[in-house]
Amino acid sequence: MVESLIQSLQDNIEVRATLIKVRDLIKDADELAAFKKAFRDSAFKETFYGFLKNDDAKVRRAAAKILSTVGDEEALEPIFNAYLEEETLYVREDLLIAISSFKYGKYKDKLRNKLDSLINGVYKEDEEVHISSEIRMLYEMLLEKNAIKGHEFNKLPGTTEIMLTTKRGLEEYTLQAVHGMPKKKIHGGVMVKTSDYEAIYKIRTFEEALIYVGETEKEAILPHDMAAFITDSGVVKFLNSALYGGDTYFYRLDADAKVTGEDRSGYIKALTKEIQKRTENKLINVPSNYEIELRLRASAQDKVKLYLKLCLVHDNRFNYRKEAISQSIKPYMAATIVEMAKPYLKKDVRIIDPFCGVGTMLLERRLAVSAESAYGVDFFGEAIDKARTNSELIGPDIHYVQRNFADFTHEHKFDEIITDMPIKSDKIGIDEIRNIYGILFKKGLELLRSGAVMIVYGNEHNEIKKNLRIYQNEYGLERDFVIDERTDSHLYIIFRK
């Protein structure tokens, strides 16, 4: 069908309507292939480029969209030239979208010049929405090509409140790990006050560090009012003090459902546009390459709290974790489990993780308390390879074995098992999970010395209880920590009698 439309374009018949039909039609792979074939003809190609200069703005717009779909790199130059000459603002936005689909790096200097001219321009009120979108898109494209220098962390501008987020119910273990700064346990984390931002990254048991900016009454929930709250809260002033670099900052906005309501995307789009306008392009919302995150969280007190995350500050606590698989435990969570089990950990003992995955639990255990030797066992070869890679920074006394734990043997007894148990998934059914729990207890009789400890993190509570009943003369449950009631996740401290 697209062939007849191509002929209409060549004959200059109802160009606008025909282009719109082509644009919709080439969403189909076969029709797109047919159009690309016709586009190889140089005469048709030149005819099509001519549509970028058509008097009808909608023709120019449709032509740009089609060219970006076709993906012929030769089209970049005429599209870019059309952008520089375009006066209709909404068409310029579509031309930029088209340019961004090509390898446009050679034009980054010209794009930067265009950006500078837009920022320094004066516009009518009805132009500002389109100009703001164009500025944001130019920033996004220049960031993608590293044509804009990012910021670097300087220092906190005095004592600052920072929330260290944790899994709910485990706040106490992060509270215990905080030293030398005022601290307070709150729901889902620990609030600390410090002027030393780097000091908080000596604590391993939190997930994120969120700088507390302020809060507003929940009534100020409309995008216009929320933007006023954010911009009046001093975010830009804080960033000017905390970071080296220019005075334009690139951010991502995240707001929970209680703030945005049902129309999440619409709310965030309106809010980010208003923030850009109010800050005179000092805060630019981009989907990637952002340096900071702004988080809006509704509290139980009918207020909305604003937090800021400095994404450009590298969290080097878990630098060893270069590799992971889909079921890998989060490093901060492994560190938290080790912290909870610390009273039961002994120095210079033999330890083993029978379901080690990429080694995260074993590595956190090894970092917390010294071991004589450490073994990681897993039947999944890719996981073992990744575990070896992750262990390169920690030390040579960690040995990994690709084997089913049921078949593993060793000439020496072990003093400790520590493991994050496999969970039910598309690849592992409940019957296999039950078998794995049984193997853990059965092999423990063979591999653990009397008085050894098993530190087991898992979400099959009934399987733990069942095996403790079966082996009640060989094992004793010392502690059962509830980690997450929703997923039935527990940490068990079990001793070999």
Secondary structure as UniProt FT lines:
FT   HELIX           2..10
FT   TURN            11..12
FT   HELIX           15..25
FT   TURN            26..27
FT   HELIX           29..39
FT   HELIX           42..50
FT   HELIX           51..53
FT   HELIX           57..70
FT   HELIX           73..75
FT   HELIX           76..85
FT   HELIX           89..100
FT   HELIX           105..107
FT   HELIX           108..119
FT   HELIX           125..127
FT   HELIX           128..144
FT   TURN            145..146
FT   STRAND          152..153
FT   STRAND          160..165
FT   TURN            168..169
FT   HELIX           171..177
FT   STRAND          183..186
FT   TURN            187..188
FT   STRAND          189..194
FT   HELIX           197..202
FT   STRAND          209..217
FT   TURN            218..219
FT   HELIX           223..232
FT   TURN            233..234
FT   HELIX           235..242
FT   STRAND          243..244
FT   STRAND          249..255
FT   HELIX           257..260
FT   HELIX           264..278
FT   TURN            279..281
FT   STRAND          283..285
FT   STRAND          292..298
FT   TURN            300..301
FT   STRAND          303..310
FT   TURN            311..312
FT   TURN            317..320
FT   TURN            326..327
FT   HELIX           331..341
FT   HELIX           342..344
FT   TURN            347..348
FT   STRAND          350..353
FT   TURN            354..355
FT   TURN            357..358
FT   HELIX           360..368
FT   STRAND          373..378
FT   HELIX           381..390
FT   HELIX           391..393
FT   TURN            396..397
FT   STRAND          398..402
FT   HELIX           405..407
FT   STRAND          414..420
FT   HELIX           430..447
FT   STRAND          448..458
FT   HELIX           461..470
FT   TURN            471..474
FT   STRAND          475..484
FT   TURN            485..488
FT   STRAND          489..496
//
